Amino acid sequence: MEGGIRRGDIWTIQPPAHPKLRPALVISLNAINDLRPDILVIPSTTVPGPTRVRLPNQPAQTGLREVSYAKGETLGPVPTTLFKKRIGALPSDAWPPIKARVLFLIGFDE
């Protein structure tokens, strides 16, 4: 991928079990992204939910055209071959609630 896939990037991906492209936030470390054939992401959705974190409503920066939520409950690895287009990036000040939700969901929030 030209320029690489970086932590905080928002890409459209082709989920294996989903018929259409979906935006996803890259959460894995850049050093790992450069070495692995798959990358850890949190897909986004326009549907709020108890395990979801609202993403900033800044279309010019994030590339998200609608109010969107990080689907923390579906975080997981996605092969780089399914990454289609970088559409934006998460503002650095938006990380704290996402980090907190990830730690909660994997049981390390204590």
N, C-alpha and C positions, 0 to 999 in steps of 0.2 A: 504494500500500500504506500502510495506516495506520501511522504511526511510522517508515516507511521500512525498508529492508533495510540492515543495518549489518554491517561487518566483525566477524567472530567469532560472528555469529548462526548458529544451526543451524535450517534450514527443511526442511520436506518439500517436495520438488519432483516434478514429473511429467516424468521424462526422456523425450525424444521417441521413443527406441527401446526403451522399457521399459514393460511393462504396469501396473506398480504404483508407488505413491509411494515415494520413497527419501529418507532424510535427507541433507542436504548442508551443508557448512561454507562460509560466505561468506568469501572471502579477499581480494577486491578492496577498494580504498580507498573510504571513505564518499563522498568528493567525486566519485569516478567513478560510484559506485552511483547517485547522485542525478541524473546526467546521461545515462546510457546505457540503452538498452532491454534490455541483457543484463548479467549479473553473473557474475564469475569465482567458481567454487565448486570444492570438492573433495567428491565424493560419499563417503558412508560405507558400510561393509559390515561384516558380522559375521565375515568370513573373513580371517584374517591372511595376509600375504604379504610378500615381500622389499622392495617399494616402499611399504609401508603403515605408517602410524604409529598406534599404539594411542591412542585418545581416552580422556580421563579417565572412569572408571566412577563418575559422579556424576549419576544420573538426574534428581535434583531440579533441577540446574542445566542440564545439557545436553539433557534431554528424551529421551536415548537409553535405551531400556529394556533393551538387551543390551550386552555388551561389544562395542565397535565400533572400527573402524579407518578412518582417512582413506585413501581410495584415491588416493594421489598420482598414480598413472599415468593417471588419468582426469580430472585437473583440466581445466577448460575453462569457456567461457561458457554460461550458460543464460538464455534470455529471461525477463524478469520475469513474463510472463504464465503461466509454468509454476511459479512459486512459489505454494505453497498455504497453508502455515501455519508460523508461527514456533513452534518447539517448545522452544528453549532457546538457550544461548550457551556458547561455549568459555571456560573459566577463563583469565585472562590468563597465568597461569604455565604453561599448556600449549602456548603458541605456539612456543617455541624448537625442539623437534624437528620441528614442522610446517614452520617456515620453512626449517630445514636440509634437509628432504626436498624441498621445492619447489625450492630453489636447486640441489640435486643433480640433480633430474629435468630441469631446463631448462639444465643445464651451466654454472651460475654458482657452483659450490661451491669454486672454487679460491682 
